[in-house]
Amino acid sequence: MSTNGNGTNGNGHKDNAEAAASPEAYAGSMAAGEVAPPPVKLTKADFVSGQEVRWCPGCGDYSILNNVQKVMPELGIPREKIVFVSGIGCSSRFPYYMNTYGFHSIHGRAPAIATGIKAANPDLSVWVITGDGDALSIGGNHFMHAIRRNLDMNYILFNNRIYGLTKGQYSPTSELGKKTKSTPMGVIDYPLNPLSVAIASEATFVARTLDIDVKHLGAIVQVAAHHKGVSFVEVYQNCNIFNDHAFDYFAERSIRSDHMIYLEHDKPMVFGKERDKGIRMNGAQPEVVQLGGETNLTEDDLLVHDTHLKDPSVAFMLARMEQPAFPQPVGIFRAVERATYEDMMTDQIEAAIAKFGPGSLEKLINSGDMWTVE
């Protein structure tokens, strides 16, 4: 919405940006003795920037953007308290399209930038947006260390199993044997499993969802946003230009119920169009079983999903289930509590001040070995 010189629109009303300011901002603008009006509830439209969305028509990124913009108002966080940080790739245009603070950083280093932002401003809601190439190739080291530190931030990885922005080369998640522009004879690298890396790095919240299952996608993003600690969400995202139909073998709507399993906390692991199949443990290994009929197995015989297990072993095992031997799992794999990096850092600083005093920058600079250069 365009505004005139006095900050109002053509009808004399304050624009959305000012109307959606925080209560503190209202209070600061009020004269003594006046009562600040309540802030206007934000809507999805308030989080849509004026930038032209420049993704290919039909790209799965649109679905992710749309659902994040829908979730934002439900969090009750002022826009000036939200920041999106991205690296390089198609997904990394994301901050331009969010009407919040944003930082389009450099290839693979979004977690490092986000760590600095969160450590310096613990009250901010920090979101990292990345792709399978950006996060797991050049950014693999940063990805792992941001996860293990357990900063209270949200990490969304768009996984289309291809390099899209650079026009179709294979990525760290491309399947073995896949022919691309950079692998004309087929990929001979074994693919990385993003969830396996996140869980092995002790992520406290790990989930997976689909760009085409918009209801599930929105619900996962909302739960992740409320998690205290690092929340890692992998989104299977279709690149209709360079890797179209990459997930159809399990995600296509007509076969999805028989080839995917939706993980639900405290529920037996049942799947199938007739809900007649399930996952149970056979010793230390999971197996697919048929319910009823000749097996006489019931839901009571199946593995019950528990997202709150402190030991990440079961979550790791579930993350390794792949088609065609197993249904492809989506949902929340793990959600546990652990002290966050920024809280521990704050406690450490306060303890140091209590023990040694507030300190002096001048004394610090002039302490220890000194040299005078003429």
N, C-alpha and C positions, 0 to 999 in steps of 0.2 A: 504494500500500500504506500503510495507516495504521500508526503506530508508537505504542508506549507511552512513558511518561515517561523511560525510560532509553535511548531510541534504538534499541530492538530491536523486532522484530515479536512476535506472540504465541507463536512457537516459540523465542524467545530468540536469533534470528539477527539480525545487523546488516542494516539495510535496504539496498536497492540503491544509494542515493545515497552512503552511506558506503563500501560495498564497492567502488564504482567510482571512488574517489578516486585522485588521482595518486600516483605513487611518492613524491614529495616530501612529500605529506600524510601518508603512512604513516610515513615516516622521522621526521617531526617529532613524531609521536605515540608513538614507541617510547621506552622507557626506555634509558638508556645500556647498550650492550653487546648489546641485543636486535636481532634481524634482522627487518626489516619483511617481511610476507608479500607475495607478488606481487599486483599489482592484478588484480581479476577482469575478464575480457574483457567489454567492453560488448556489448549486443545492441540490436536495434531497439527493444525494449520500454523500454530505458533512456532513449531519446530521445522517448518519447511522454509528453506532459504530462498532467496531470489535467483539463485544460480541455475542456469540451464543444466539439466541432468544429461550428461554426455556418455551414456552407455549405449551399447548396441540395442536396438529394439528387440525385445524378447529375452534379454539377459536376466538371469536369476537375481542379479544385484538389486533390481527394482523391488522385488518382493522383500528382501532383507531391509532395505531402506524404509519401505512403507511400514513394515511392522515395528521397526525401532522407533520411527516417528509416532506411531500409535501408542507405544508403551511409555514414552517419555512423560506425557502429561500425568499418567497414573502414578508416577514416582513422587510427585509433589516437590520436586527440586527446581528452584529457579534456574532459568537458562544460564545466568551468569555464573552458576556453580557447576556447570557441566562442560567438559572438554573432550573432544574426540581427537585421537592421535592416530595417524596412519603412516605407512611406509611408502613403498612404490608398487604400482600395479593397478589394475582396473578397480579393485576394491578400495584403493587408497584415495580415490576421488571423494570418498564418503564425507570427510569433514566439510567440503564445500557445500554439501547439500543439507547440512544440519544447521539450523539457526541457533547455534550455540558457539562457544569458543572452539577453536580447532587448530590443529597443527599438522600440516602435511610434511612429514619429516623425510628421512633418507632411507635408502633400501635396507630393510632388515633391522633398522635401529629404532623403530617405533617404541618397543618396550623400554629402551634406555631413556628416551625422551619422556615417556609416560612415568617412569620411575622417578625422575627428577621432579616432574610436576607434582606427583602425589606426595613425595617426601617433603617438598617445600610448602605444599598447600593441602594438608591432610583432609580438609573439609570439602574438597572438590570431588565430584563424581567423574572418574576418569575412565574412558573407554578406548581400547586399542582395536583398530580395524586393520585386518591384514589378510593376505592370501596365502595359499599353500606354498608358493614360491618365495614370497617375501619373508614368511615366518620360518620356514623349514630349510631353506637353502642358505642364502647369505645371512639370514637372521636367526639361524638355529641356536647359536650360543646365547644370544640375547633372550630368545624365547624361553629357553630352559632356565636361565637365572632369574628372569622376572617371575616365572611360575614358582620356583622353589622359595623365593623370598616371601611369597604370600602377601604382596601388597593388596590393599582393598581396591581392586580395579577389575574391570570387565574386559575380557579378551575374546573378540569374535573373529574366527578364522573362516574365510570363504574358501571352500575347497572344491575347485572344478577340475582338479587333476591335470591341469595344463597351464602353460604360460600364455595368457590371453593378450596382455598389452603388447608383448613382443612378437605376437602373431603365430602362436602355435607350436612352440618347442615343448619338449617333455619337462615335467616338474618333478619334485621329490615324491609326489603322491601318484604319479602316473603308473598304471599297472604294467607288470612285466610283459614284454613282447609288443607293447603299443607302438605303432608306427606314427612318427611325427616328422616335422620338418627337420628336426635335429637328430632323429633316430630313424632313418629310412629303412633300416633293416630290423627295427624293433628295439624297444628299451631292454637293456640288460642289467639295469640297476634294480635291486629289490626295493619296492616302494616303502616309504615311511608311513606309519599309522599315527596321525596326529594325537589321537587319544592316548595311545600307548606312551608317547613321549611326555604328554602332560601328566599322566598318572604316575609314570616313573619319576617325574620331577616333583612329585608330592603335591600336585594341584588339589586344593581343598574343595573345588566344585568343578565337575567335568560333565559336559552334556553334548549331545549331537541332535541335529534336527535337519529338516529339508526345506529348501526354498519354496517348493510347490505345496507343502502342507502348512498353509499360512496360520491356521489356528494353533497348531503345535509350535510353530516357530515363534509366534507372539508370546505364547505361554512360557516357553523356555527362556526367552530374553527377559521377561518380567521376573521370573524366579531368580535368574542369574543376577539381575540388578540388585536384588534384595540380599544377596549373600554377602556376609562379612568376610572378606578375604578375596583372593583371586578367583574369578569365575571364568572358566574356559569353555567356550561354545564353538564346536565345529558345525558349519552349515554346508551340507551337500548342495552345491550351487551349479546349475547348468550353464555352460558356455555354449550358446547355440551357434556360434560362428566356428570355433576351433575344436570343440569337443561335445558336439550336440548328442543328446540322449545317453550321456555317459552313465546315468544311474537308472535307466529304464529297466534294466534286467532285474531290479528288485523294487523300484519305486513307482513304476507305471501303475496307475490307479487300479486297473483290472486285475493285477496280480499281487498288489502290495500286501494284502492281508496274509498271503501264504508265503511271502518272501521277506517280510520285515516283522520285527517284534518291537512293540512299544513298551519300554521299561517303566514300571510303576512301583513306587516304594510300597513295601509291605504287601505286594500282590504276587501270586504265583506266576511264573513265566509261561503264559499261554499265548498261542498265536494261531493263525489259520482262519480262513473264511468261516469255517464252522466252529472255530475255537476248539479244535479237536487235536491240536498238537502242542507240545510243550518242551521245555528244557529242564532236564534233571541232571544231577551229578552222578557220574559213574566213577567212583573212586575220586581222583583228583581232577578228572576231566568232565566237561559238560557233554551232553549228548541230546539229540533230538529224539523224542518218543511220541508214539501215537497214543491218544487217550481213548479209553473205552474199548469196545470190541474184544478181540482176542487177548489184548494186553491186560485188560482189567485195571489199567492205571487211571488214577483220578488226579485232580489238581493237588490233592494232598501229597502226592508223590513228587511234585515238582519243586524246583529251586524257587524259594521266595526271595524276591529282590529287596535288598536292604542298602539304601544309599548312604546310611550313616555308619557303616563299618569303618573303624579306625584303620584296620589293615587294608591296604589298597589292592591286595592280591585278587580278590573276586572281581572288582571293577576292572582290573587289568585283563583278567581272563575274558570278561564279557566284551571288552573293547577289541579283543583279538578274534571274535567270532565274525566270520565272513561268509558270504555266498560263494559257492552253492551248498557247502556242507551245513551251514547254519543260516537262520534268518538274520538279516542285517539289523542290528540293534540300534534304536534311537531312543532318546529320552535322557534322563539324568542318571549318570553312572555312579557319581560320588558327590556327597555334600557333607562335609565334616567341618568342625570348628578348630581353629588354631590361631594363636596370636599373630597379628599382622605386623609387617615390617615397620610401617610408619608409627604404629602405637609403641612398639618396642624402642624405636629410635627416639621418640618423644620422651619415654620413660628414662632412657639412658641419659639424654641431655639434662633432664630435670634432676636426676641423681647426681650428675657431675656438678651442676650449679650448686646444689645443696651441700656438696662436699667441699668444693673448691672456691665457691663464690661465682659471681657472674662473669668474671674474667675481663680481660682488656685486650683488644686487638693490637694496640700499640706494644704492650708488653709481650704478646705472643710473637710479633714480628721481630722484636729486638731481643728475644731469648735465644739461648743456645750459642753455638759458634757464630761469631760475627766477623765480617771483613769490611774494612773501609777501603774503598777504591778511589784513588786520587785521580 
